[in-house]
Amino acid sequence: MNQAETARKIRDSLPESGLFAEKAWRISPTPFPLEKKTVKALQKLGPVLYRFQKAADLIYRRSKKGSLPEWIAGYLDQGKPKELLEIGISGAAVEEIPRVIRPDLILTEDGFAASELDSVPGGIGLTAWLAEVYQTANPESKIIGGVDGMLTGFQSIFPRGEADILISEESGDYRPEMQWLAERLSGHFAVCDAETYQPTDRDLYRFFELFDLPNIANIKDIAQAVTEAKITLTSPLKPWMEEKMWSALFWSLPLRDVWRQELRDGNYQRLKNIFPRSWVVDPVELPHQAAIPGLDIQSFAELKNFSQTERELVLKLSGFNEDAWGARSVTIGHDASGEEWAEAVDHAIAEFETAPYVLQEFHQGKRVQHPWLNEETGEIEMMDGRVRLCPYYFVSAKSNAVELGGILATICPADKKIIHGMSEAVLVPCAVESK
């Protein structure tokens, strides 16, 4: 079977209901190969990110209690309802953190850069399906996580090995992939409408963003059941855990020693190598002798004066907003006109108190070549592209062990500045490079 036939077979294997509502991608005949050293680094990264999540949650709770500065929690609480914040720091789940961890990693010449960390990620069912189909179509490949790594990993995050999966209307595009996943799992899993769900004694998987909470009719009953340890819910109702500004807080000089103590120095240094330098866009006035570290300016308004070569920077919403996902709020400095960049900076400053923005260094992805099926010609072509790697780490509910279930590669044409699941992208699982 040639590559074009393999690609068509993969395409024809898609479930009738699809995996994403009204979304498509380019089909490749082969998984994306990763060097063994890269795979090893990604396997080691999961426990480090779990430790980072635990440290972040602890730092927030310490800030709320007063043993760390109040401004930390102040940043993370901005724009959020008081009732939601109180739910997250009470009851049996007070130390619970997300049990699915998925970083967005831009593959670079030197390794990878983590553009963000997602605790309620899409793509779990998709990546599980891709692993299964690509392993069958390419039996010689070593798909990372194997055929069932995503399935067993997802199932492991629930104490009883089963759960109801709550999907809101806002997250409805992902219902097909989660339905496919639920049908593939060995335990009793059911996909349910979050808006009308009546809690029982079954554990829950939350597949909706916390800004969507006003639309969830029985959220108080769900939260009460979690607080009383009658059920577990992952990800927990902790909006501060879903903020992109954690990358900026990680780089904050006043918190450096806290991070090093909680993470241990080796892990701290490892994360410094993959977390891009970041800043919370805070319009606070600085003393005349002070400057924003790494930018050498006294006010974020001065960003508007940066030349195109100086603004290899990204502006994006931190979180808790319907525009904070899917690259909706992203402005890439060197890809925008001077006028567009100035408008984005002004908007970020103006929104600080209700919807904080994060400024982040832009890391260019390395160029790769990967085959894909041109549906118009029926021929295999090579894409000159850049890659986003999405490893899925699952934290066992029984042992807290962190396992890598699989890795989704999104390969976009090299002229695209933002790497995401667009229709021009190739979506494939990752495999260990064979040499």
N, C-alpha and C positions, 0 to 999 in steps of 0.2 A: 504494500500500500504506500503510495507516494504521499508527500506532505499535504498536497491539496485535498486528497481523499481523506486523510486523517483529520484535517481541519473541518471538512464537511460532516464527517462522522461525529465529531465533537459538537458541532452546531446542532445537528439533528438529535443529539441526546438530551437537549434542553427539555425540562418538564413542560408539558402542555400549558400549564399556568404561568410559566416563566419563573424567574427568580427575583426580578425587580419589576415593579409596575411600570409599564411603558418605557422601559430603559433597555438600551442595547449597547454592545461593545464589539470591537473587532476580535475575531477568532484567530488564534494562533495554533499551529499544529503541535507545538512543543512547550513544555514548562520553561520558566526562566531559570537559567543555571546560576548558582552561587558558588564561589570558591569555598573550599572546606574551612579555611580560616575565618571567612565571613560567617558561615553557618555556626561555627564554634562560638564566635563572638556574640551572635544573636541568641544562642542557647544560654549563654552566661548572663545576658542582659535582663532576662525575665526576673530572676530573684532580686537584682539590683533595683529594677523599677518598682517591684513590690515593696521593697524596703523604703524607697523614695515616697511611695504613696502613704505608707504608714507614718513616715516622718512628717510629711505634709499635714496629715490629719492631726497628729500630735501637736505640731506647731500652732495650728489654728486653735485647737482646744486650750492650749496653754495661754495663747493670747487672750482668749475669752475669759480665762480665769485670772489673768493678771500676772502670771509668771514670765510672760514675754510681752513686749510692747503692744499696746492696744491697736496701733495703726495696721498691724498685720491683718487681724480679723476685720478691721475697719475697711480695708481695701476689698476683702473677699465678701463682705456683707452688702456692699453697695448695690442698690437696685433690687434687693431681694425682700420678700415679705417676711415680717417678723415671725409669723406662725410657722413657716417652713424652716427657718433657722432654729427655732426651738425644738422642732421634731427631730432634727438631726443630731442633737447633743443630749438626748434623753433616752432612758430606758436601756433595754438589753443590747441594743445595736450601737451603743455609743462608740465602741472601738472598731466597728465593722467598716471595712473599706471595700472598694470594688473587687470582684473576683474574676472579672474579665479585664485584662489590661492590653490595650493595643496602641502602640506608638505609631505615628506616621513618620517613617524614616526615609529621607531623601538619600539615595545612593550617590556618594561623591567619590572623587578620585582618592580621597584619604580614608574612606570608610563610609560613615553615614551621619546625617544630622537629623535630630528629632524635631520636626516642626511643631508637633503637639502630641498630647497623650489623651486618648479617648477611652472613657470608662463605660460608655453606652454605644459601642461601635456597631455599625452595620457590617455586612459581609461575612458573618459567621456561617450561615447556611450556604452562601455562595462559595466560600473557600472550601467548605466540606464537600460540596458537589464537584468543584474543580479538581480536588485531590483524587476523588474517586474516578472521575471520567478520564483525567489525564494519565493516571497510573494504568488504567486499562488500555488506553490508546498508545501509551509509551511504556510497555512493560519493563524495558531496560532502565528506565529512570528511577531515581531514588527520591520520590516526593518527600519533602521535609514534613515530618509528622505522620507519614504513612497514609494509607487509605482512610483510616478511622480516627486519626489523631484529633481532629476537630470535634468529632462526635463524642469520644470518650472524655476529652477535655471539658467540653461544655457540661456533660452530665456530672462530672466530678465536682462541680461548684455547688451542688445542692446536697444537703445532709442526707436526704432520703432518696437521692438519685432520680428525682422527678419533680416537676413543677408546672405551674401555669405560666404561660408567657403572655404578658400584658402589652398589647400594642395599641397606641392611640391613633386617631385619625391623622394627626400630624405626621406620624411615622409610618403611615399606611403603605408607602412605597416598598417597605421592607417586609411586609406581611408574607408575600409568596415565598421568600427564602426561608423565613422562620417556620412557615407551614411545612415546607419540604423537610426542614431540620427536625421538627417535632415528629413527623411521620417516620423518620429514619432512626430516631433514638429508641433504645430498648425499653426504657421505663415509660410511665404514663405522662406524656407531655401534651398540653393543649394550648392552642393559640386563642386568646380571649380579647374581647374589646375592653380596653382600659377604662373607657368612659363609663361603662355600665357594670363593671365587674363587682360582684358581691364576694367579699373574702370568706373563705372557709378555713379548713385546717391545712390547706396545701401551700407549700412554699411558692415564692413568686420570682419571676425574672422580669425586671422593669425594662421595657423597650420603648421608652418615651422620655423626652427631655423634661426637666423640672419646671421650666417656664410654662409647660402645658398643664401644670397641676390644677388650675382653676376649672379645667374641663373634666377632671376625674371626679365623678360624683361621690364616690365612697372612699376618697383618699384618707379621710380622718379615721375610718374604721380599719383600713389597711394599716395605717401608721400605728394605731392602737394595738393591733394584733402583733405587730413587729416589736413594739415597745414592751409588751408583756411576754415576749419570747414564745408566742404561740406558733408563729411562723417566721421564716427568714425571707428577706427580700434583698436581691442584688440587682443592680447597684443600689446601695443604701440611699436614703433621702437626705443626702448631704450635698447641697449645691456648691459649697466651697471646694469640693473635690473635683469639680468639673470646669474649673477656671483655667484658661490658658496662661493667666498671669503667674502661675506657679514657676514657670521658667524664669520670669523676672525676679520673683522672690528668691529663687535658687541663686541668682547672681547678686543679690543684695548684700552689700558689704557688712551691714550690721548683723546679718544672719549667718555669715560665713562660718563662724565657730559652732553655731547650733547645728547647721547641716553636717559639718565634719564630725561632730560628736554623734549625731543620730545615724549617719550613714556609714561611719568609719572612713578614714582618709582615702583608702584605695577606691572605694565606691564613689566617693565625692569627686575624685579626680577623673574617674571613668565617665561620670555624667557631665563634667565640665567639657569633656572632649566631644560630647554629642549634643548637648543642649546649646543652641545658638544664644549668643549674648542677647538679652532681652531687657526691656524697661516697661514699667507701668506708665502710661501717658498721664501723668499727674501735673496739673497746671500750677501747683504750689510755687510761690515766689521763693527763690533762694537768696541767701546772703550774697553781697556783692563779690566776695572772695571765693564763692563756691561754684562748682560746675557739675553737670551730670556726667558721672563716670562713663568713659568709653565714647562719649559724644562730644565732649568739650564745648558744651553750650550751657547757658544759664536758664533757658526756657525752651520747652518743646515747640513753641511758636517759631523758634529760629530754624526748625527743620525745613520750613518753607523756603529758606534761602539756600538750601543745599543744591549743588549742581547735580546733574543727572548721574555723574560718576560717583558722587558722594552719597547718593541715596540708594545704595544697594541694601534696602531695608524693606520690611513688610509691616504694614499696619493692619490689625484685625481685632475684632471684638474679642473680649476675654471669655465671655460665656453668658449663660442665663438670658438668652435672647433668641428669638426665632431666626435672626440673621447671623447667628454665631457659628453655624455649621455649613458645610458644603461650599466653602469659599465665597459665600454671599457678601461678606463684609471685608474681603481682602483687597488691599491696594498694594501693589508692588511698586516701590518708588521709582526705580530706573526704567520701568515699563510704562509709567504714566507721564503725561505732559506736566510741565511746571504748574499749570493752572489746576489740573486734576489733583496733583499731589498737595498743593496748598489747600484745596477744598477738603481733601481727606484729613489733613492735619487739623484744620480748624474744626471739623466735625468731631474728630476724636477728642479734642480738648473740651469742646462744648458738652460732650456726652459723659464726661468723667464721673459725675456724681450718681448717675443712674445706670449707665452702661459703659464701664471702663474699657479702654482699648489697650492693646499691647503693641509695642514696637519691637521688632525682632530683626536680627541680622539675616540677610538673604544668603542662602548657600546654594550655589549652582550645582545641579546634578551632573554626574558624568554622562557622557554620550555612550549609548549602547546600540547594537544592531540586533533586531529580533524579527523573525518571520511572522507574517500574518496573511490571511486569505482576503484578497480583493474580491468582494462578492460580484462586482460588475464585470470583471474579466475572468473570474474563476481561477486566477493564477496566484501563486504565492509571491509576495513581495517582501523586501526587507525594510523595516521601519528604522529610521535614524531617530532614536528617542532618548528620553530620560526616564528614570524609574523611581517610583515610590514603593517602598516595601512596608507591608503591614503585617508584622508577626502578631499572632494571637496567643497570649499567655493566659492560662487558666489556673486559678488558685484553688486547690482542693479544699472542700469544706471539712474534710476529716483530718487532714494532715497539714494543711497550709503549704504543701509542696507546690512549686510553681512549674508547670509544664508548658512547653511550646507545642501547640496543637497543629500549627501550619503557618505558612506565610503566603500572603496574597501580593503579587506584583502587579502594579498598574504602570504600564509603559505608554507614555504620551509622546507625540511628535516633538522633536527637539525645539521647535520654534514656539511651543507653548510654555509660558512662564509658570503657570500653576498646574501641578500634576495632580489630576483627580480623575474620577471615573466618567469621563465624557464619552460621547459616542465614537470619537476618533481614537480612543485609547484601546490598548490590548490588556485584557485581564487574564492572568494565568497564575497557577500555583508555582511555588519555587521548588527546585530540586537541587540536590548536591551535584556540582559539576563533575562530569566524568572525564578523567584524563588517563 
